[in-house]
Amino acid sequence: TYKYNEELVGEFVKSLGDRDKVVICTKFYPTAERTPYSFEVLEKACDESLERLGIDTIDLYYLHRMYEEDVVPIETIAADMKKLIERGKIRAYGLSEAAPETIRRAHAVHPIAAIQQEWSLFARDLEEEIVPTCKELGIQIVAYSPIARGMLSGAMNETPNDWRKENVPYLQE
């Protein structure tokens, strides 16, 4: 059994016999359980991902959730991601759910490869500012939950009675 999805992905990559056949993306997720942010915390998380994946370099490494600006400025994280790139641990970095101004500030420190954002027929708010910002800066957008957290799958007839009901605006009654 696997404790982390990265272990499963690593086994799959190993079974291919050719690392260059796949593009591997994974995330750094700042949590309350971790010590306060520092480059050492980021690098340790990256090293742990590399070990679980069984690879030498991650193709795209995301900051999964944004830190509060008064805790860690995005420029600090972008500079630290640049260090990981320079050390050969990652090829590129991305941000998840970043505001346009945050994207611009991070991109000014080191180019962002991708922004990860919810995008579906129900979640289209990024089209007003995020899409034009990314287009202008040459940043790719990776959509998550393209089937609206299951609502467009055909398998749901009503609003789910789980965390989505309280946390996803378009699923609230």
C-alpha positions in Angstrom: 0.0 0.0 0.0 1.0 3.6 -0.6 0.9 6.4 2.0 1.4 9.1 -0.6 0.1 9.4 -4.2 3.6 10.4 -5.2 4.8 6.8 -4.3 2.2 5.4 -6.7 3.2 7.8 -9.4 6.9 6.9 -8.8 6.1 3.2 -9.2 4.3 3.9 -12.5 7.2 6.0 -13.8 9.7 3.3 -12.8 7.5 0.7 -14.7 7.8 2.8 -17.9 11.6 2.4 -17.9 12.0 5.9 -19.4 11.6 8.9 -17.2 11.4 11.2 -20.3 8.0 9.7 -21.3 6.1 11.6 -18.6 5.9 15.1 -17.2 5.7 15.0 -13.4 4.0 17.8 -11.5 3.5 17.8 -7.7 2.9 20.3 -5.0 4.3 21.9 -1.9 1.4 22.3 0.6 2.1 24.7 3.5 0.3 23.3 6.5 0.0 24.2 10.1 1.8 21.1 11.1 4.9 22.3 9.3 7.3 24.7 10.9 7.0 28.3 9.8 8.0 28.8 6.1 11.7 29.0 5.2 13.7 27.9 2.1 14.8 24.9 4.2 11.2 23.8 4.7 10.5 24.2 1.0 13.6 22.3 0.0 12.9 19.5 2.5 9.4 19.1 1.1 10.8 19.0 -2.4 13.5 16.4 -1.4 10.8 14.3 0.2 8.7 14.5 -3.0 11.7 13.6 -5.2 12.4 10.6 -2.9 8.8 9.3 -3.0 8.7 9.8 -6.8 12.0 8.1 -7.3 13.2 10.8 -9.7 16.0 13.4 -9.8 14.0 16.4 -11.0 10.3 17.5 -10.8 9.1 19.0 -14.0 6.6 21.4 -12.4 6.4 22.1 -8.7 3.4 24.1 -7.4 2.9 26.1 -4.3 -0.5 24.5 -3.6 -2.0 27.1 -1.3 -0.9 30.6 -0.9 0.5 31.9 2.3 -0.9 35.1 3.8 1.1 38.0 2.5 2.0 39.3 5.9 3.4 35.8 6.7 5.5 35.1 3.6 5.6 37.6 0.6 5.2 35.8 -2.7 8.5 37.3 -3.8 10.3 35.2 -1.2 8.6 32.0 -2.4 9.4 32.8 -6.1 13.0 33.5 -5.2 13.1 30.2 -3.3 11.6 28.3 -6.2 14.2 29.9 -8.4 16.9 28.4 -6.1 15.3 24.9 -6.5 15.5 25.4 -10.3 19.1 26.5 -10.0 19.9 23.4 -7.9 18.3 21.2 -10.5 15.6 19.9 -8.2 12.7 21.3 -10.3 12.5 22.5 -13.9 9.7 25.0 -13.4 7.3 26.3 -10.7 3.6 27.2 -10.5 1.1 28.7 -8.2 -2.3 27.5 -7.2 -5.2 29.9 -6.9 -3.2 33.1 -7.0 -4.6 36.5 -7.6 -3.5 38.5 -10.7 -1.3 40.9 -8.7 0.3 38.0 -6.9 1.0 36.3 -10.2 2.6 39.4 -11.6 4.8 39.9 -8.5 6.0 36.3 -8.5 6.6 36.3 -12.2 8.8 39.4 -11.9 11.1 37.5 -9.6 11.2 34.3 -11.8 8.9 33.3 -14.6 5.9 31.1 -13.6 5.2 28.2 -15.8 1.6 27.5 -14.8 -1.2 28.6 -12.6 -3.6 26.0 -11.2 -7.1 27.2 -10.8 -10.6 25.7 -10.6 -12.2 26.1 -14.1 -15.5 24.6 -15.2 -18.8 25.6 -16.5 -19.7 26.6 -12.9 -16.4 28.2 -11.9 -15.6 30.8 -14.5 -14.5 33.7 -12.4 -10.9 33.3 -13.5 -11.8 34.4 -17.0 -12.1 38.0 -16.1 -8.6 38.7 -14.7 -6.6 35.5 -14.3 -6.8 34.3 -18.0 -5.8 37.7 -19.4 -2.9 38.0 -16.9 -1.6 34.6 -17.8 -2.0 35.2 -21.5 -0.1 38.4 -21.3 2.7 36.8 -19.3 2.9 33.5 -21.3 1.8 31.4 -18.3 -0.1 28.2 -18.8 -3.4 27.5 -16.9 -4.0 24.0 -15.5 -7.7 23.6 -14.7 -8.6 21.5 -11.7 -12.2 20.2 -11.1 -13.2 20.7 -14.7 -16.3 18.7 -14.0 -17.4 21.0 -11.2 -16.3 18.8 -8.3 -18.5 16.0 -9.7 -21.6 18.0 -10.5 -21.0 17.6 -14.3 -20.2 13.9 -14.1 -23.7 12.7 -14.6 -23.5 10.7 -11.3 -24.9 13.4 -9.0 -28.5 14.4 -8.8 -28.3 16.7 -5.9 -25.8 18.8 -4.0 -23.4 16.5 -2.1 -23.7 16.4 1.6 -20.0 16.7 2.4 -17.4 19.4 2.7 -18.3 20.7 -0.8 -21.7 21.9 0.4 -20.2 24.4 2.8 -17.0 25.3 0.9 -17.9 25.5 -2.8 -19.9 28.6 -3.6 -21.7 27.2 -6.7 -22.8 24.1 -4.7 -24.4 26.0 -1.8 -28.2 26.0 -1.8 
